[in-house]
Amino acid sequence: MNPLHTLLAEFQTLEAQLSDPDVIADQSLYTALSRKYSSLQSVARVARDLLETRQRLQDAQGLLNDPDLGELAAADIEECNLNLPMLEAEYEELTLTRDPADERDVIMEIRSGTGGAEAALFAADLYRMYTRYAENHGYKLELVDSNESDLGGFSKLTLEIRGVGAFGVFKFESGVHRVQRIPATETQGRIHTSTATVAVLPEAEDVDVQLEASDYRVDVYRAGGHGGQGVNTTDSAVRIVYREGTSEELVVTCQDGRSQIKNRDKALTVLRARLFERARENAQRTRSEARSSQIGSGERSEKIRTYNYPQNRVTDHRLEGEAKNNPLVSIIEGELTPLIAALKQLERQELLLQKVSS
């Protein structure tokens, strides 16, 4: 079957499923299908326009020698020949750059790096920056787990960010963020350099990752830190250890909620996201392709951005020219839109270049 027809058939099937009462009643399935439908909308529209234009061209060519309709057919052919290359280019770009994971919710992990207490404070600054961006752009951000430092910073934060296209936006934040500034604890006015690492994972659906009860152990314990009246009074914190003692071992904790059940569910959500991302990376490595989930090498050790306070400048090291530098004040307040737009454009350019050179 023609790929265009295949795509449109899939889109029509999704439309039918989303109006099925049984699907609507299954909230998890309905959410998964809705995201898939949303990710296909733009490319389905272009595919439909492309098929219709090709059919118009074929019909007009059949009427070209008609004494009554030949002139109209010639005008139609000219218009179709003008529109077809643009539609084909748009379809090619959409199908090339469309990553189904882009429509998913996000699990974000922020960890302080080199710099001690100052690095922990910088991790807190990044948390506030993403919170403000999420609030201003209709995303719902929820703190899943955190380890707070003595000065109000964080050694580690785990967040869940929900909203249409969340991963397609926040994936560009994955990597090492570096800050240059005079710490509050610095008595001699010297500028220090500290780092924090951000990992951005697409949230997995139950159908993506099959977890057996024998694969993991659940521990409960009393939460610690600054969490309100419920902290240190009940065993609400949860630790999940996946395949302990093997090369696949993962440990996930969640203690910010007061309900042990909710903390367990959140921890399982984070575990599924990590396993889903691990599977994505393994598949891409097997195909020897550059990671399509984020700009650059995709390694979380890669320095992606520097926040220079003395010069009031944020530099994104993946970009060039004027786009790479932005005012620090606006960026740290959550005005990330110019950076994200530039990084999306860079992603499209790199993917198109890979296709041309392959």
C-alpha positions, 0 to 999 in steps of 0.5 A: 500500500502507498505509505500515504494511504497507510498513514491516513488509514492509521489516522482514521483508525485512531479517530474511530477508536477515540470515539469508541465507548470502551476505549473512552472508559479505559483512561490509560488506553484513551490517553495513549491513543490521544497522544498518538492521534495528536502526533499524527495530525499535522503529517496526516493533514499534509498527506491528505493534501498531497494525495488530493493534489496528485489526483487533481493533477492526474484528472487535469492531465486527462482533460488537457485535450478537451476543447471545452475544459482544456484551458482550465485543465492547463491552469490546474496543472500549473497550480498542481505542479507549483504546489506539489514540491512544497507539499512533498518537502513538507511531508518529508520533513514532518515524517523525518523529524516526527518522533512518536515519543515527542508527544509523551509526558516527561520524567525529569531528573536534576542532580547537583554536580561539581561545586558542593553547596553551590551546585545544589543551589544551582539545581534548585534554580533550574527546578524553579526555571522549569517550574515557571516555564511549565506554568506559563505554557500549560504544562503540569509539573509535579515533584516526585522525589527530592533530597534537599541540602542544608542551604535550600538547594537540592542534591537530587530532584525528580519531576513529572511534567505532563502536557501535550508534546512535553517530551518534544519540548523538554528533551533539549534540556538533557545534559550538563548545565554549568553556572558561573557566579559568586556564591552567597557563601563566598567572602572574597568575591571570587567567581566559582563554576558549578554544574548540575546534570539534567536527564529528560526521559519520555514517560512510558505507558504500561504497554511499553514496559512489562514489569513482573512483580519478580523483577523488583523489590519494594521497600518502605521507610520513613521520609526525611527532609522538609516535607511538612507535618506528614514527614517523619511520622509515617512510613510513606517513602518508597524505594524500588530496586529493579533486578538487584545485583545484576548489570540491569539494576536500577534504584528509584525512590519517592518520598514527597507524597504523603501516601505510600500508595501514591509514592509507589505508583510514582516510583513505578512511573519513574522506573518504567520511564528509565527502562523505556529510555534504556530500550530506546537507546539500545535500539538506536545504538544497534542501528548505529544511528545518532540519537533522535531524542536530543541534540548532540551526542546524547550523552548526559555528560555533555555540557550543553549550556553555561549560565554566566551571572557576571555577564548576564548571559546564557550560552547554549553550546549547541547553537551558533551565531546570535541564537546561542546567547540569551539574557540570563535574567529572562532565561532563569525566569523560565523564558526558554521559548527562543532557545527551544525554537532554535534547538528544534530548528537545529534538530530538523537541519541535522536530521535532514543533513543525515538523510542527504549524506546517508 
